[in-house]
Amino acid sequence: MRLKTVSSVTFALTCLFGASSALPADPTLDVRAAPQAGLPQDVPDTKTAFDEVSDPIPFDKQKLFSTEPPRPIGQALRQRLTFGANLAATVYCARVQNQREFNCGAPCEQSDPDGQVLFVQGDGYSDPHQSVNWLPNEKAVSVVVQGANLEDLRGLFNVLAFVPLPPANPIRNTLYTFGSNATDPIASIISILQNDISTVHGGFLATWARSYDKTLAATKTALGAHPEATKIIVAGHSLGSAIGLLTLLAFLSDIGTDLPYEYLGYGSPRVFSPLGADLVNNVVSNPSARTTYHHVHHNNDPVPHLGPIALNFLHAQNEVFLPDTDSPTALFCPGVENINCSLGRTNFTVNDHAGPYFGRIIGRDGVDCAGGGGV
């Protein structure tokens, strides 16, 4: 989200997060102390499962509201998340938004110094900016989505319209195709039908729907122009990470799985109902979907608590938590809505929403953008 000042949004966010009483309380657990005692503070030298960026942790329904201790991420995943943070920051820069140049200073240079902006849409108010880029050093087409402008009523509506809606057809098709339980597909389909598959945050879905056709067309054009592409990357911050998740799911149906996908979200709000989040977990754990998926939450950021659990929203799995602004510690959070990670934070700090994420501030006007920040 774009935040020049916090005074215009602090009251609204504080009121919303009165819903933190919906959290599964554990009075013996002090989750506000940043990293837990006994956890190593450096990336371990030995290879762990978290070094395998391509292997998301299988979802276990019993791990909802997990209390399992988080673990330090491996170096390979850290490198990908650092890359993604820089990439997510690029779409906030004026040169990307206005000149369509992948020449925005540090964020562009540290994601791909030879990158090219192929397409841009959005106004930075009702519709966040989105870019479709060619990243030759990654051999990837990327879609990058900006967060909401909370200084504008239209931007606030996109975030605070919690009305649950059924997902659009390409998203629904992906959840059917890749999200059914392979061990019990009949029971999975019955569950989907009984629950009308899932619901999506209405503000996020409406914002996504206004832009998706152009994003899809631009991405297909980019793939046609670059047959050497080896993957599709979707990155976003805040509202942009929510739109990015919906875009990823739609792409799996509309573009297919000839190429693998990588999703990198930062400061992510909750997008789906519990059933929808469960299906997303199944999708990203399904080898046929060829998708890696991680969402990163920073310290006391309030946005990962939107939409509230009390209103029937949940995150999907594969959260990475940055528990302390002044430390490089990054923790993988087992299960879904792990109490030791973002879920357990209640002393919210709006400025934490901008990061830093692996050293990169995302969303503040002009920060590290050559040519200044955009709208």
Buried (B, 14 or more C-beta within 10 A) or exposed (E): BBBEEBEEBBEEBEEBBEBBEEBEEEEEEEBEEBBBEEBEEEBBEEEBEBBEBEEBBEBEEEBBBBBEEBBBBBBBBBEBBBBBBBBBBBBBBBBBBBBBBBBBBBBBBBBBEEBBBBBBBBEBBBBBBBBBBBBBEBEBBBBBBBBBBBBBEEBBBBBBBBEBBBBBEBBBBBBBBBBBBEEEEEEBBEBBEEBEBBBBBBBBBBBBBBBBEBBBEBBBBBBEEBEEBEBBBBBBBBBBBBBBBBBBBBBBBBBEBEBBBBBBBBBBBBBBBBBBBBBBBBBBBBEEBBBBBBBBBBBBBBBBBBBBBEBBBBBBBBBBBBBBBEEBBBBBBBBBBBBBBBBBBBEBBBBBBBBBBBEBBBBBBBBBBBBBBBB
